[in-house]
Amino acid sequence: MRRLLIPFTALALLLSACQSDVVVNTPTTPPSEGFVSEPDTPAPTSTNTTDPVAARDMRLDSTARPLWLRQRIQSILATRKRNPIIRITRYEYEGQTVYYESAPCCDQYSTVYDVKGQILCHPEGGITGKGDGKCANFDKRKANEQLVWQDPR
């Protein structure tokens, strides 16, 4: 076992420092002049670097909503408001009219219905974000977008 030899004067200094009452105070008022540490960061002088995308001007089309769709809307309204809000949009896809219901949140599936209300596929959502794979080309092949309904709450 090695012994640590500390000179007496160093030991006395160390003991006196430990025995003295050291009080640390945090100032609660700013100094009358100067800065406490560094000056505040100035506001940015450059303009925004992202180009804003114009919002799509989609008129709400409430004509000829099939019964199943009206019932689906009522079932959505019977639940709490979602963020982002649910929207139902009509498209032409693979030669037929379809209805796309946006996902209420996160990893949940969006849904594409045929005109009879049968689920065709889930183009987005799930753990991978790529849906169920049954209509992987939906975003590329959908056409004639028409907003049918969005949650008004």
Disulfide bonds with the S-S distance in Angstrom:
Cys105-Cys106 2.23
Cys121-Cys135 1.96
